[in-house]
């Protein structure tokens, strides 16, 4: 307002907040320390040889193939020089079973995988003499294979199928595809429950065409929805509203008609059986519930009709956002790529953990295995928590990036003055100021998700064994945690938009949104 009571007003300059500071810095430091711990686990597996044992393979005596080995105390035939033997050969490659990290088949380091079928022990001898690759246990001489009594236990099961080495993991893989299906479960010796892995892989392979088709269908429908939001948002909202109202009225009318028809039928027949009374009461309850729901819905539509205009304006502005910021459509793909890379890293480190630890001799089979013992066992749990927290962190970064870009567009009155790369600006703003907030929100989601996953695991393990009360309590807890997780996800998203809007020095008001949508 001007001086001396004049009506002249000073035009307020709307611009983003410039005096900013990092938000939730302690949480950013905590997340950084946690990520350093995740990297330390990877470094530990590499330093202790777990990564090398996974990539190069190791035999049943603890020797890593393709290198010199140190003697393991109490383990015979350990500490051998396997420099010339670079491939892992399983004596019974079509019957490898892993139960709680226990390999049932003996594994040896060999210099060459058999490329032809070996039907007799004479063939084993010939292969050893001609190629220098002995397929029986190390203490057995190759030229004595046919006459040794130990050949039935320490030589491969006949006939030996032809095999070839994998390009990375140096395992002798059977060429026969039917045999390979079982062998694939034992290429990596870290899974404690191979039946779950087998069902998972089998389900994905059996439904891969359907999965790809559904992904493409979702992409096409998303594009169509974007066009609908841009051009016919008002019509779409009113159509959906009318469909909900008419559907509620139709459903209520049908229930009352069924109830009246049922009463008239039983009255004419003069029958009042117990089952008939129960059916009538059920129809009455459903009809009354549908009536109450319909009345509440109609009242809400009546008193919140102005909100429909706000919803239409929101759809209208959302359509304009995609027109001015078309690269927003690529954000889900970038997020998926980031998640895919992280999941690949996480899975690889998990494989490393499966071959890391102290050598332990199996009392039943006498074979040497590597297991995490003592405090080292908690590294697997730490790694599992990292999967959830970092995955949620990546998803939250996407939400913050999209919110920042949309808010920049929304609060820039003159659209010709939009930044050249608002999405990149949003990413840089996120990395500069808000990583701590993202880490905090994703950690809260992690705290809720972990107990729910644990309860789901317990429920699956006890399926068919627990009583009805325990089953009901487990499902109730799982459902409550799921609802809490969804609520926190929603609050996180609202908080992201609020934080971005606050840093831009604005208050988000629906009236202004409607005005802007109508004037642009």
C-alpha positions in Angstrom: 0.0 0.0 0.0 1.3 3.4 -0.9 2.0 6.3 1.5 -0.7 8.7 2.8 -3.5 6.2 2.3 -3.2 5.9 -1.4 -4.5 2.8 -3.0 -1.4 2.1 -5.0 0.1 -1.3 -4.1 3.6 -2.5 -4.5 3.7 -5.5 -6.8 5.2 -8.5 -5.0 8.0 -10.2 -6.7 7.4 -14.0 -6.7 10.6 -15.9 -6.9 12.1 -19.1 -5.3 13.5 -18.9 -1.9 17.2 -18.3 -2.2 18.3 -18.5 1.5 18.3 -22.3 1.8 20.0 -24.8 4.0 20.4 -28.6 4.1 17.4 -30.4 5.7 17.8 -33.3 8.1 21.6 -33.3 7.9 22.0 -35.9 10.7 19.9 -38.4 8.7 22.0 -37.7 5.6 25.2 -38.5 7.7 23.5 -41.7 9.1 22.5 -42.8 5.6 26.1 -42.1 4.3 27.5 -44.2 7.1 25.1 -47.0 6.3 26.1 -47.0 2.7 29.7 -47.1 3.7 28.8 -50.2 5.7 27.2 -51.8 2.6 30.3 -51.1 0.6 32.5 -52.5 3.5 30.6 -55.8 3.3 31.4 -56.0 -0.4 35.0 -55.2 0.3 35.1 -57.8 3.1 33.8 -60.5 0.7 36.4 -59.6 -1.9 39.3 -59.4 0.7 38.5 -62.7 2.3 38.2 -64.6 -1.0 34.5 -65.0 -1.1 34.2 -63.2 -4.4 37.1 -65.2 -5.9 35.5 -68.5 -4.8 32.2 -67.4 -6.4 33.8 -66.4 -9.7 36.5 -69.0 -10.0 34.8 -71.7 -8.1 36.1 -74.0 -5.4 36.3 -77.7 -4.8 35.0 -79.8 -1.9 38.3 -79.6 -0.1 38.3 -75.8 0.1 40.7 -75.1 -2.8 39.9 -72.2 -5.1 40.3 -73.2 -8.7 42.9 -71.4 -10.9 45.2 -70.3 -8.1 47.5 -71.4 -5.3 45.8 -72.3 -2.0 46.8 -72.3 1.6 46.5 -75.4 3.8 43.3 -75.5 5.8 43.9 -77.0 9.2 42.2 -80.4 9.6 41.1 -80.7 5.9 42.9 -83.2 3.8 43.8 -82.4 0.2 43.5 -78.7 0.9 46.3 -76.2 0.1 46.8 -77.6 -3.4 48.2 -75.7 -6.3 45.3 -75.5 -8.7 46.8 -72.9 -11.1 46.3 -75.2 -14.1 42.9 -76.4 -13.1 40.5 -73.5 -13.8 37.1 -75.2 -14.0 34.8 -76.7 -11.4 33.5 -80.2 -12.2 30.7 -81.9 -10.2 30.8 -85.6 -10.0 27.0 -85.9 -10.4 26.1 -82.7 -12.3 22.5 -83.7 -12.9 21.7 -84.3 -9.2 23.2 -81.4 -7.3 21.1 -80.5 -4.3 21.6 -77.7 -2.0 19.8 -77.8 1.4 20.9 -75.2 3.9 24.1 -74.6 2.0 25.0 -78.3 1.9 26.3 -79.5 -1.4 25.5 -83.2 -1.9 27.8 -83.7 -4.9 31.5 -83.6 -4.7 33.2 -80.8 -6.7 36.7 -80.9 -8.1 39.0 -78.5 -10.0 39.8 -79.8 -13.4 41.8 -78.4 -16.3 39.2 -79.3 -19.0 35.5 -80.0 -19.1 34.5 -83.2 -20.8 33.1 -82.3 -24.3 31.9 -85.8 -25.1 29.9 -88.4 -23.2 32.0 -90.8 -21.1 30.2 -94.1 -20.6 32.9 -96.3 -18.9 35.8 -95.9 -16.6 38.0 -96.7 -19.5 36.7 -93.6 -21.1 37.5 -91.7 -17.9 41.1 -93.0 -18.1 41.5 -92.2 -21.7 40.2 -88.6 -21.2 42.6 -88.2 -18.3 45.6 -89.5 -20.2 45.0 -87.6 -23.4 43.8 -84.3 -22.0 45.5 -84.2 -18.6 42.2 -83.6 -16.9 41.5 -86.1 -14.1 37.8 -86.3 -13.3 38.1 -88.4 -10.1 39.2 -87.3 -6.7 42.8 -86.0 -6.4 44.2 -89.0 -4.6 43.3 -91.4 -7.4 45.7 -91.9 -10.2 44.2 -91.5 -13.7 45.7 -94.6 -15.2 44.3 -96.8 -12.5 40.6 -95.7 -12.7 39.2 -98.9 -14.0 40.7 -101.1 -11.3 40.4 -98.9 -8.2 37.7 -100.0 -5.7 37.1 -96.3 -4.7 36.0 -95.4 -8.2 32.3 -95.9 -7.3 32.4 -93.2 -4.6 35.1 -90.8 -5.8 34.6 -90.9 -9.6 31.8 -89.2 -11.5 28.5 -91.0 -12.0 28.4 -92.8 -15.3 27.6 -91.9 -18.0 29.3 -88.5 -17.7 27.3 -86.1 -19.9 29.2 -83.7 -22.2 29.6 -80.2 -20.7 31.0 -76.8 -21.4 32.3 -74.1 -19.1 30.3 -71.0 -18.2 31.8 -67.8 -19.6 32.2 -66.1 -16.2 31.8 -68.6 -13.3 34.0 -71.4 -14.7 31.6 -74.2 -13.9 31.4 -77.2 -16.2 27.8 -77.0 -17.3 26.0 -80.0 -18.8 25.0 -79.5 -22.4 21.8 -81.4 -22.0 19.1 -78.9 -21.4 17.0 -81.1 -19.1 20.0 -81.6 -16.9 20.9 -77.9 -17.0 17.5 -77.0 -15.4 18.6 -78.8 -12.2 22.2 -77.7 -12.5 21.2 -74.0 -12.6 20.0 -74.3 -9.0 23.5 -75.3 -7.9 25.7 -72.9 -9.9 25.7 -70.6 -7.0 26.0 -72.2 -3.6 24.3 -69.6 -1.3 20.6 -70.3 -1.3 19.3 -71.9 1.8 15.9 -72.8 0.4 16.3 -73.9 -3.2 12.6 -74.9 -3.5 11.5 -71.3 -3.3 14.1 -70.3 -5.9 13.0 -73.1 -8.1 9.4 -72.1 -8.0 10.2 -68.5 -8.5 12.4 -69.1 -11.6 9.9 -71.6 -12.9 7.0 -69.2 -12.6 8.9 -66.4 -14.2 10.0 -68.6 -17.1 6.6 -70.0 -17.6 4.9 -66.6 -17.7 7.6 -64.5 -19.3 5.4 -63.7 -22.4 2.5 -62.7 -20.2 4.7 -60.5 -18.0 6.2 -58.7 -21.0 2.8 -58.3 -22.5 1.3 -56.8 -19.3 4.3 -54.4 -19.1 3.7 -53.2 -22.6 -0.1 -52.9 -22.0 0.6 -50.8 -18.9 2.9 -48.5 -20.9 0.3 -48.0 -23.6 -2.5 -47.4 -21.1 -0.3 -44.8 -19.3 0.2 -42.9 -22.5 -3.5 -43.0 -23.3 -4.3 -41.7 -19.8 -1.8 -38.8 -20.3 -3.7 -37.8 -23.5 -7.0 -38.1 -21.7 -5.8 -36.0 -18.8 -4.6 -33.3 -21.2 -7.6 -33.0 -23.5 -10.7 -34.3 -21.8 -10.0 -34.1 -18.1 -13.3 -32.4 -17.3 -15.4 -34.9 -19.2 -13.4 -37.8 -17.7 -14.0 -36.6 -14.1 -17.7 -36.1 -14.6 -18.0 -39.5 -16.4 -16.3 -41.3 -13.5 -18.4 -39.4 -11.0 -21.6 -40.3 -12.8 -20.6 -43.9 -13.1 -19.9 -44.2 -9.4 -23.2 -42.6 -8.5 -25.3 -44.6 -11.0 -23.4 -47.8 -10.0 -24.3 -47.2 -6.3 -27.9 -46.5 -7.1 -28.2 -49.5 -9.3 -26.5 -51.8 -6.8 -28.8 -50.6 -4.0 -31.9 -51.0 -6.1 -31.0 -54.5 -7.1 -30.4 -55.6 -3.5 -33.8 -54.2 -2.4 -35.5 -55.8 -5.4 -33.9 -59.2 -4.5 -35.0 -58.8 -0.9 -38.6 -57.9 -1.7 -38.9 -60.6 -4.3 -37.5 -63.1 -1.9 -40.0 -62.1 0.8 -42.9 -62.3 -1.6 -41.9 -65.7 -2.8 -41.6 -67.2 0.7 -44.9 -65.6 1.7 -46.7 -67.1 -1.3 -45.2 -70.5 -0.6 -45.9 -70.1 3.1 -42.5 -71.5 4.0 -40.3 -70.1 6.6 -37.4 -72.4 6.8 -34.3 -71.6 8.8 -32.1 -71.3 5.6 -34.7 -69.0 4.0 -34.8 -66.7 7.0 -31.0 -66.5 7.0 -30.9 -65.6 3.3 -33.6 -62.9 3.8 -31.7 -61.4 6.7 -28.5 -61.4 4.7 -30.2 -59.6 1.8 -31.7 -57.1 4.2 -28.3 -56.3 5.8 -26.7 -55.9 2.4 -29.5 -53.7 1.1 -29.4 -51.4 4.2 -25.6 -51.2 4.0 -25.7 -50.3 0.3 -28.4 -47.7 1.0 -26.3 -46.1 3.8 -23.3 -46.1 1.5 -25.3 -44.5 -1.4 -26.8 -41.8 0.8 -23.4 -40.9 2.2 -21.9 -40.8 -1.3 -24.7 -38.6 -2.6 -24.3 -36.2 0.4 -20.6 -36.1 -0.2 -21.1 -35.3 -3.9 -23.6 -32.6 -2.9 -21.5 -30.8 -0.3 -18.1 -31.3 -2.1 -19.2 -30.5 -5.6 -16.8 -27.5 -5.6 -14.0 -30.0 -5.0 -14.9 -31.6 -8.3 -13.9 -28.3 -10.0 -10.6 -28.5 -8.1 -10.0 -32.0 -9.3 -10.7 -31.0 -12.9 -8.3 -28.1 -12.5 -5.6 -30.4 -11.1 -6.0 -32.8 -14.1 -5.9 -29.8 -16.4 -2.7 -28.5 -14.9 -1.2 -32.0 -14.8 -1.8 -32.2 -18.6 0.0 -28.9 -19.1 2.9 -30.1 -17.0 3.5 -33.0 -19.4 3.3 -30.7 -22.3 5.9 -28.3 -21.0 8.0 -31.0 -19.3 7.8 -34.0 -21.6 11.0 -35.5 -20.1 9.0 -36.3 -16.9 7.7 -39.4 -18.8 11.2 -40.8 -18.7 11.5 -40.5 -14.9 10.0 -44.0 -14.2 12.5 -45.5 -16.6 15.4 -43.8 -15.0 14.2 -44.9 -11.6 13.8 -48.5 -12.8 17.3 -48.4 -14.3 18.7 -47.2 -11.0 16.8 -49.8 -9.0 17.9 -52.5 -11.5 21.6 -51.6 -11.2 21.3 -51.5 -7.4 19.5 -54.8 -7.3 22.2 -56.4 -9.5 24.9 -55.1 -7.2 22.9 -56.3 -4.1 22.4 -59.7 -5.6 26.1 -60.0 -6.5 27.2 -59.1 -3.0 24.7 -61.6 -1.6 26.3 -64.3 -3.8 29.7 -63.2 -2.5 28.4 -63.6 1.1 27.3 -67.2 0.2 30.9 -68.2 -0.5 32.5 -66.1 2.3 33.3 -67.2 5.8 35.3 -69.8 7.7 35.9 -73.3 6.2 33.6 -75.8 7.9 33.8 -79.6 7.3 30.5 -81.3 6.9 30.3 -84.2 9.4 27.9 -86.1 7.2 29.7 -85.9 3.8 33.2 -84.9 4.9 33.1 -82.0 2.3 34.3 -78.5 3.1 31.9 -75.6 3.0 32.4 -71.9 3.8 30.0 -70.3 6.3 29.6 -67.1 8.1 29.9 -67.8 11.8 29.7 -65.7 15.0 29.1 -62.0 14.5 29.7 -62.2 10.8 26.3 -63.8 10.4 24.7 -60.4 11.0 26.2 -59.1 7.8 23.5 -60.9 5.8 20.8 -59.1 7.9 22.5 -55.8 7.5 22.6 -56.4 3.7 18.9 -57.3 3.7 18.0 -54.1 5.5 20.1 -52.2 2.9 18.0 -53.7 0.1 14.8 -52.2 1.6 16.2 -48.8 2.7 18.2 -48.0 -0.4 15.3 -49.1 -2.7 12.9 -46.8 -0.8 15.5 -44.1 -1.0 15.7 -44.3 -4.8 12.0 -44.3 -5.1 11.8 -41.2 -2.8 14.4 -39.5 -4.9 12.2 -39.9 -7.9 9.2 -38.4 -6.1 11.3 -35.5 -4.9 12.7 -34.9 -8.4 9.2 -35.0 -10.0 7.8 -32.7 -7.3 10.6 -30.2 -7.7 10.2 -30.0 -11.4 6.4 -29.7 -11.2 6.6 -27.0 -8.5 9.1 -25.0 -10.6 6.6 -25.1 -13.5 3.6 -24.3 -11.3 5.0 -21.3 -9.5 6.6 -19.8 -12.6 3.9 -17.4 -13.8 5.6 -16.6 -17.0 6.1 -19.9 -18.7 8.6 -18.5 -21.1 11.0 -18.0 -18.2 11.1 -21.6 -17.2 14.6 -23.0 -16.6 16.1 -24.8 -19.6 16.3 -28.0 -17.7 13.8 -27.9 -14.8 14.2 -31.6 -14.1 18.0 -31.4 -13.9 17.6 -28.3 -11.7 15.3 -30.4 -9.4 17.9 -33.2 -9.2 20.7 -30.8 -8.3 18.5 -29.1 -5.7 17.7 -32.5 -4.3 21.3 -33.5 -4.0 22.3 -30.1 -2.6 19.6 -29.7 0.1 17.2 -32.6 0.6 19.0 -35.9 0.6 18.7 -36.1 4.4 14.9 -35.7 4.3 14.7 -38.4 1.6 16.8 -40.7 3.8 14.7 -40.0 6.8 11.4 -40.7 5.0 12.7 -43.9 3.4 14.0 -45.1 6.8 10.5 -44.7 8.4 9.0 -46.8 5.6 11.8 -49.4 6.1 11.0 -49.6 9.8 7.4 -50.5 9.0 8.1 -52.8 6.0 10.6 -55.0 7.8 8.2 -56.3 10.6 5.5 -56.9 7.9 7.9 -58.9 5.8 8.9 -60.9 8.9 5.3 -61.7 9.8 4.6 -62.7 6.2 7.6 -65.1 6.3 6.4 -66.5 9.7 2.9 -66.9 8.2 4.2 -68.8 5.2 6.4 -71.0 7.3 3.5 -71.9 9.7 0.9 -72.3 6.9 -1.3 -75.3 7.9 0.3 -75.7 11.3 -1.0 -72.8 13.3 -4.5 -72.6 14.9 -7.3 -70.4 13.7 -6.7 -67.7 16.3 -2.9 -67.4 15.5 -3.7 -67.3 11.8 -6.2 -64.5 12.4 -3.8 -62.5 14.5 -1.0 -62.9 12.0 -3.2 -61.7 9.2 -4.5 -58.8 11.3 -1.0 -57.7 12.1 0.1 -57.9 8.5 -2.9 -56.0 7.3 -2.4 -53.3 10.0 1.3 -52.9 9.1 0.4 -52.7 5.4 -2.2 -50.0 6.0 0.4 -48.1 8.2 3.0 -48.4 5.4 0.5 -47.0 2.8 -0.4 -44.1 5.1 3.3 -43.3 5.7 3.9 -43.5 1.9 1.1 -41.0 1.4 2.4 -38.7 4.1 5.9 -38.8 2.6 4.6 -37.8 -0.8 2.6 -35.0 0.7 5.6 -33.9 2.7 7.8 -33.9 -0.4 5.4 -31.5 -2.2 5.1 -29.4 0.9 8.8 -29.1 1.4 9.5 -28.2 -2.2 6.7 -25.6 -2.2 8.0 -24.2 1.1 11.5 -23.8 -0.3 10.0 -21.9 -3.2 8.4 -19.5 -0.8 4.8 -20.3 -1.8 1.5 -21.5 -0.2 -0.4 -24.1 -2.2 -4.0 -22.9 -2.5 -6.7 -24.6 -4.5 -8.4 -21.3 -5.4 -5.2 -20.0 -7.1 -4.9 -23.3 -8.9 -8.4 -23.1 -10.4 -7.8 -19.5 -11.4 -4.5 -20.3 -13.1 -6.0 -23.3 -14.9 -8.8 -21.1 -16.2 -6.7 -18.1 -17.2 -3.9 -20.0 -19.0 
